[in-house]
Amino acid sequence: MTKKPSNPHDAYARQILSRAADAASEIRANIDADLAARIDFDGMVLVPGSFITEDLRSQYSDVLYRTTIDDRGAYLYILIEHQSCNDQLMAFRMLSYVVNIWRRHLDEHPVPQVLPVVVPMVVHSTHTGLRWTAPTQLGDLIDLDGSARDLLDRYLPRFEFLLDDVAPLDVAALRARELTPAARLMLIMHKIGPGNPHLGSDIMEVVDELRALLDGPSGTREFDILVTYLFIVCDVSVTELQPLTDSLGPRAKEVVMTTAERLEARGEARGEARGEARGEARGRAAGRAEILLEQLTVKFGPLPNAVTQRVQAAGAEDLHVWARRVLTADSLADVFA
């Protein structure tokens, strides 16, 4: 229907977890109740930007919130991982992201002599069911044997991140979680959506959750986000979703129809744009080829058919190189050496 984003799973999760109430429900589900009572979830403020390095942004996404713990400044950091294999160095990566959060904080608050706490969390959600096996503590990545580790223990950095490994959980376990409807359905869609040829029937298992989502204060928008994700990661049709829309009513049917039409139009527009770009590139190359052929003819006389065909079939990079060589070349062989 349309070109898939490099990682639609993480993009979908980031859309949901960028809303404070949804992120708060996910964090609450993974921390001690006594700690949760100390965090000001109502005062969470989303901090714009990402701390993931450019080379990894196609694999992960992240959100950062500013809040307080016991009335002291604090940050809540969530990284979403949806890979088919664990990142063995995730503990190291998370530490570097926490350090970058502190760097930004110090840039914005240069006077304080203390650092705010950062609560780091990784959400591992993939339809493959693969359990998380990589270390969650930085110390487990440091290559030391037992006796040397005991001697060096006091010098080793102590860092650990919270892990929510929902990948091996089934739909029943995810439905039982105390989450907002949007957060719960995001994790469920990660589980049942990608490449599922039976999505039209499987999704009926969570029709009650979908109805609650649709009936919420921003239900139409949230349902649209969910349906958009499903159309991108699964080759599902409007017809296959008809039992769902029949159950949910006309508003759901309208969202499914308009989302499908929007994505189809976007895909066609991108195809046309790519076609126009390729046409323009071919036109420019053809123009350069004609100029080069004229230069070669003026300098070396009538050209062999093989040379003419080679120039006309060449790409922009070769044409550029040959056009520079023709200025100093003494023969055709020098141009195409």
For each residue, the residues with C-beta under 8 A, 3 or more apart:
1: 231 232 235 260 263 264 267
2: 231 232 263 264 266 267 270
3: 267 270
4: 8 232 233
5: 8 11 232
6: 58
7: 10 11 58 59 60 61 82
8: 4 5 11 12 229 232 233
9: 12 13 80 82 125 126 190 194 229 233
10: 7 13 14 59 60 61 80 81 82
11: 5 7 8 14 15 61
12: 8 9 15 16 186 189 190 225 226 229
13: 9 10 16 17 61 80 82 123 125 186 190
14: 10 11 17 18 61 62 63 80
15: 11 12 18 225
16: 12 13 19 22 182 183 186 225
17: 13 14 22 23 26 63 78 80 123 183 186
18: 14 15 23 46 63
19: 16 22 23 182
20: 23 24 41 44 45 46 65
21: 24 25 180
22: 16 17 19 25 26 179 180 182 183 186
23: 17 18 19 20 26 27 44 63 65 76 78 183
24: 20 21 27 28 41 44
25: 21 22 28 29 178 179 180 183
26: 17 22 23 29 30 78 123 164 179 183
27: 23 24 30 31 36 39 41 76 78 119 121
28: 24 25 31 36 41 178
29: 25 26 164 177 178 179
30: 26 27 121 162 164
31: 27 28 35 36 39 119 162
32: 35 36
33: 36 37
34: 37 38
35: 31 32 38 39 69
36: 27 28 31 32 33 39 41
37: 33 34
38: 34 35 69 70
39: 27 31 35 36 67 68 69 74 76
40: 43 44 67 68 69 71
41: 20 24 27 28 36 44 67
42:
43: 40 67 68
44: 20 23 24 40 41 65 66 67 76
45: 20 65 66 67
46: 18 20 63 64 65
47: 64 65 66 75
48:
49: 64
50: 57 61 62
51: 62 64 77 97 100 101
52: 56 57 60 61 62 79 97
53: 56 57
54: 57
55:
56: 52 53 59 60 93
57: 50 52 53 54 60 61
58: 6 7
59: 7 10 56 81 83 87
60: 7 10 52 56 57 79 80 81
61: 7 10 11 13 14 50 52 57 79 80
62: 14 50 51 52 77 78 79 80 97
63: 14 17 18 23 46 77 78
64: 46 47 49 51 75 76 77 78 101
65: 20 23 44 45 46 47 75 76 77
66: 44 45 47 73 74 75
67: 39 40 41 43 44 45 74 75 76
68: 39 40 43 71 72 73 74
69: 35 38 39 40 72 74 117
70: 38
71: 40 68
72: 68 69 116 117
73: 66 68 116
74: 39 66 67 68 69 116 117 118 119
75: 47 64 65 66 67 101 105 116 117 118 119
76: 23 27 39 44 64 65 67 118 119 121
77: 51 62 63 64 65 97 98 101 118 119 120 121
78: 17 23 26 27 62 63 64 121 122 123
79: 52 60 61 62 94 97 120 121 122 123
80: 9 10 13 14 17 60 61 62 122 123 125
81: 10 59 60 87 90 122 123 124 125 126
82: 7 9 10 13 124 125 126 190
83: 59 86 87 126
84: 126 128 130
85: 130
86: 83 90 124 130 132 133 134
87: 59 81 83 90 93 134
88: 134 135 141
89: 92 93 134 141
90: 81 86 87 93 94 122 134 135 136 161
91: 94 95 134 135 136 137 138 140 141 159 160 161
92: 89 95 96 138 141
93: 56 87 89 90 96 97
94: 79 90 91 97 98 120 122 159 161
95: 91 92 98 99 138 157 159
96: 92 93 99 100
97: 51 52 62 77 79 93 94 100 101 120
98: 77 94 95 101 102 118 120 159
99: 95 96 102 103
100: 51 96 97 103 104
101: 51 64 75 77 97 98 104 105 118
102: 98 99 105 106 115 116 118
103: 99 100 106 107
104: 100 101 107 108
105: 75 101 102 108 109 115 116
106: 102 103 109 110 112 115
107: 103 104 110
108: 104 105
109: 105 106 112
110: 106 107
111:
112: 106 109 115
113:
114:
115: 102 105 106 112
116: 72 73 74 75 102 105
117: 69 72 74 75
118: 74 75 76 77 98 101 102
119: 27 31 74 75 76 77 162
120: 77 79 94 97 98 161 162
121: 27 30 76 77 78 79 161 162 163 164
122: 78 79 80 81 90 94 136 161 162 163 164
123: 13 17 26 78 79 80 81 164 166
124: 81 82 86 132 163 164 165 166 167
125: 9 13 80 81 82 166 167 187 190 191
126: 9 81 82 83 84 129 130 167 190
127: 190 191 192 193 194 195 196
128: 84 167
129: 126 167 168
130: 84 85 86 126 167 168
131: 165 167 168
132: 86 124 136 163 165 167
133: 86
134: 86 87 88 89 90 91
135: 88 90 91 138 140 141
136: 90 91 122 132 140 160 161 162 163
137: 91 140 158 159 160
138: 91 92 95 135 141 142 157 158 159 160
139: 142 156 157 158 159
140: 91 135 136 137
141: 88 89 91 92 135 138
142: 138 139 149 156
143:
144: 148 149 152
145: 148 149
146: 149 150
147: 150 151
148: 144 145 151 152
149: 142 144 145 146 152 153 156
150: 146 147 153
151: 147 148
152: 144 148 149 155 156
153: 149 150 156
154:
155: 152
156: 139 142 149 152 153
157: 95 138 139
158: 137 138 139
159: 91 94 95 98 137 138 139
160: 91 136 137 138
161: 90 91 94 120 121 122 136
162: 30 31 119 120 121 122 136
163: 121 122 124 132 136
164: 26 29 30 121 122 123 124
165: 124 131 132 168
166: 123 124 125 169 174 187 190 191
167: 124 125 126 128 129 130 131 132
168: 129 130 131 165
169: 166 173 174 191
170: 173 174 191
171: 174 175 188 191 192 205 206
172: 175 176
173: 169 170 176 177
174: 166 169 170 171 177 184 187 188 191
175: 171 172 184 188 206 209
176: 172 173
177: 29 173 174 184 187
178: 25 28 29
179: 22 25 26 29 183 184 187
180: 21 22 25 183 184
181: 184 185 209 212 213 216 222
182: 16 19 22 185 186 213 216 222
183: 16 17 22 23 25 26 179 180 186 187
184: 174 175 177 179 180 181 187 188 209
185: 181 182 188 189 206 209 210 213 226
186: 12 13 16 17 22 182 183 189 190 226
187: 125 166 174 177 179 183 184 190 191
188: 171 174 175 184 185 191 192 206 209
189: 12 185 186 192 193 226 229 230
190: 9 12 13 82 125 126 127 166 186 187 193 194
191: 125 127 166 169 170 171 174 187 188
192: 127 171 188 189 196 199 202 203
193: 127 189 190 196 199 229 230 233 234
194: 9 127 190 233 234
195: 127 233 234 235
196: 127 192 193 199 202 234 236
197: 235
198: 201 202
199: 192 193 196 202 203 230 234 236 240
200: 203 204 236 240 241 242 243 244
201: 198 204 243
202: 192 196 198 199 205
203: 192 199 200 206 207 210 230 241 244
204: 200 201 207 243 244 247
205: 171 202
206: 171 175 185 188 203 209 210
207: 203 204 210 211 244 247 248
208: 211 212
209: 175 181 184 185 188 206 212 213
210: 185 203 206 207 213 214 223 226 244 248 252
211: 207 208 214 215 247 248
212: 181 208 209 215 216
213: 181 182 185 209 210 216 219 222 223 226
214: 210 211 219 220 222 223 248 251 252
215: 211 212 219
216: 181 182 212 213 219 222
217:
218: 221 222
219: 213 214 215 216 222 223 251
220: 214 223 224 251 255
221: 218 224 225
222: 181 182 213 214 216 218 219 225 226
223: 210 213 214 219 220 226 227 252 255
224: 220 221 227 228 255 258 259
225: 12 15 16 221 222 228 229
226: 12 185 186 189 210 213 222 223 229 230
227: 223 224 230 231 241 255 256 259
228: 224 225 231 232 259 263
229: 8 9 12 189 193 225 226 232 233
230: 189 193 199 203 226 227 233 234 236
231: 1 2 227 228 234 236 259 260 263
232: 1 2 4 5 8 228 229 263
233: 4 8 9 193 194 195 229 230
234: 193 194 195 196 199 230 231
235: 1 195 197
236: 196 199 200 230 231 240 241
237: 240 241
238: 241 242 256 257 260
239: 242
240: 199 200 236 237
241: 200 203 227 236 237 238 244 245 256
242: 200 238 239 245 246
243: 200 201 204 246 247
244: 200 203 204 207 210 241 247 248 252 256
245: 241 242 248 249 252 253 256
246: 242 243 253
247: 204 207 211 243 244
248: 207 210 211 214 244 245 251 252 253
249: 245 252 253
250: 253 254
251: 214 219 220 248 254 255
252: 210 214 223 244 245 248 249 255 256
253: 245 246 248 249 250 256 257
254: 250 251 257 258
255: 220 223 224 227 251 252 258 259
256: 227 238 241 244 245 252 253 259 260
257: 238 253 254 260 261
258: 224 254 255 261 262
259: 224 227 228 231 255 256 262 263
260: 1 231 238 256 257 263 264
261: 257 258 264 265
262: 258 259 265 266
263: 1 2 228 231 232 259 260 266 267
264: 1 2 260 261 267 268
265: 261 262 268 269
266: 2 262 263 269 270
267: 1 2 3 263 264 270 271
268: 264 265 271 272
269: 265 266 272 273
270: 2 3 266 267 273 274
271: 267 268 274 275
272: 268 269 275 276
273: 269 270 276 277
274: 270 271 277 278
275: 271 272 278 279
276: 272 273 279 280
277: 273 274 280 281
278: 274 275 281 282
279: 275 276 282 283
280: 276 277 283 284
281: 277 278 284 285 316
282: 278 279 285 286
283: 279 280 286 287
284: 280 281 287 288 316
285: 281 282 288 289 314 315 316 319
286: 282 283 289 290 312
287: 283 284 290 291
288: 284 285 291 292 316 319 320 323
289: 285 286 292 293 311 312 314 319
290: 286 287 293 294
291: 287 288 294 295 323
292: 288 289 295 296 311 319 322 323 326
293: 289 290 296 297 303 308 311 312
294: 290 291 297 298
295: 291 292 298 299 323 326
296: 292 293 299 300 303 307 311 326 332 335
297: 293 294 300 301 302 303
298: 294 295
299: 295 296 326 329
300: 296 297 303 331 332
301: 297
302: 297
303: 293 296 297 300 307 308 332
304: 307 308 332
305: 308 309
306: 309 310
307: 296 303 304 310 311 332 336
308: 293 303 304 305 311 312
309: 305 306 312 313
310: 306 307 313 314 336
311: 289 292 293 296 307 308 314 319 322
312: 286 289 293 308 309
313: 309 310
314: 285 289 310 311 318 319 322
315: 285 318 319
316: 281 284 285 288 319 320
317: 320 321
318: 314 315 321 322
319: 285 288 289 292 311 314 315 316 322 323
320: 288 316 317 323 324
321: 317 318 324 325
322: 292 311 314 318 319 325 326 335 336
323: 288 291 292 295 319 320 326
324: 320 321 327
325: 321 322 328 329 334 335 337
326: 292 295 296 299 322 323 329 335
327: 324
328: 325 334
329: 299 325 326 332 334 335
330: 334
331: 300 334 335
332: 296 300 303 304 307 329 335 336
333: 336 337
334: 325 328 329 330 331 337
335: 296 322 325 326 329 331 332
336: 307 310 322 332 333
337: 325 333 334
